[in-house]
Amino acid sequence: MALLATKLFFPISRPNFVNRSRLVEKLDSGLRGPLTLISAPAGSGKTSLMAEWREGPGKNRQVSWLSLDPADNDLLRFLTYLTAALEYAAPDLTRPTTTLLQMPQMPPLEVIIDSLFEALNTLSVDLILVLDDYHLLTNLQIHELLERLLSH
């Protein structure tokens, strides 16, 4: 599967946007927990806030970015992009999982999840995963996978 690299790139903050230091600080403090949710109407600047955070407090952190769209409801596509996003922040981290995803017939989901969890357990520092536009995903298998990832 050919990947769209733009789905994996963190957005760049624009110089003429209003500085939202209070929100950036709140966002940064929220990272102490397993999940931070930014929820606001479309066009309110959620992605811009993340870009501002990334260029400030998030500058020296390992961060993976994945922009989602309705086509990512396909489990194989989602997992392929997820592993690519993680690789961007931590090269070679998910190579075994990527190999499983490229097999002619996808192995059972449990095997893939175990491979992914095993890879994440090797991290010596925190890794932040940003899923932009997560609300577009409706696939229950993906929601269950992310729920397990959060509880792990």
N, C-alpha and C positions, 0 to 999 in steps of 0.2 A: 504494500500500500504506500503510495507516494504521500508524503506529509506536507501540509502547508506550513512552512516555517513561521509565517506571521502569527499563527495561533499560539506560538511558543515564546514570543518576544514580549517582554514587559513594556508597557506603554511609556512614552517619554513625556515628562511634564512640560507644559508650554509656559514660556516666560510671562505671558500677560494674564495668567489666571490669578485669581485672588488667593493669597496664602491663607490656608486653613490650619494654622498651627495647633489650635485646640483639638480639632478632629484628628490630626495626625498623631498627637500625643495620646488621645483616647484609643485610637487604632493600635498604636504601639503597645500600650498597656494591656490591651485585650489579647495580645499574643501569648500571655502567660497561661492561657487555657488551651484546650485541644481544638477549639473552633471559635472563629470570629466571623460574624455575619454582618455584612454591610447591606442594608436594605433601604432603598429609597426609590422614588419614581424614576422612570427612564429620563435621561438627560440631566439628572441632578448632579452629576459629577463623581459618581462612585469610582469609576476607572481613573479619573483625574486625581482623586484623593489617593488612590493606591500608587499612582506615579509619583505624587508628591512625597508620600511616605517612603517609597523606594529610594528616592534621591536624598532623603534625610536620614531618619533613624534606621531604615532598612538597608542602607548602603553597604554595610559590611556583613550582611546576613546571607545565608544560602536560601535563595528563593526560586521556586519553580512557578512559572506562569502558564496557564492554559485558558485560552479564550474558547468558550463553548458555543455551539450552535445546534439547532435541532437534529442535524445529521449525526451528532455525537451520541444519540440515543442508541445507536448500534453498539453492543457490548464490545465487540472486537475493535471497532474503531476507537471507542473511548479508551480502552486499555492501551491501545497502541499509542495514542496521543498522551495518555497519562505517563507511560513509561518514558516517552520522548521528553516530556516536560521535566521529569525527575532527572533524566540524564543531562539535561541542560545545566542544572544546578550542581549535580554531582556526577561527573563523567564516569561511565562504566558501572554505575550503581545497579542498574536494572538490566544489564546485558543478559543474564540467564532468563529473565522474564521475557525480554524481547525475543530471544531465541525460541521460547515456547510459543509466543504469539505468531511467529513466522512459519510454524510447522504447517504442512498441508491440511491437517485436520487439527483444529484447536483442542488441546487437552481439556480435561474437566476443569471447571472454574476453580475448584478447590486447589488444584495443583498450581494454577497461575497465582492465586491469592497467596498460597504458602511461599511461593518463589518471591513474590513482591515483598511480603512481610520479612522474609529472611534477609533480603537485600536491605530493607529499611533498618533492620536491627544492626547492621554493620556500621551505620552512621555514628560518628563520634561527636557530631554537633547537631543542633536542631536544624531541621529543614522546613521551610514554610512553603506550603502548596497553595497557590491562589487559583481558584476556579471561577473565572469571570463568566457571568451569565448562567450560573448553575440552575437558575429557575427554568431554563429551557429544557432541562433533562426530565423525562417522565418515565424512563425505564426503571422498573423496580429492582432489577438485578444490579444496576449501577448504584442506586440508593443504598441497597443492602451492602454492597462492596464498600462504599464510603463510610457507612455506619460501622462496619467491622474495622475499617482502617482507623477511625476515630477512637473506638474502644480499645484498639491494640496499642 
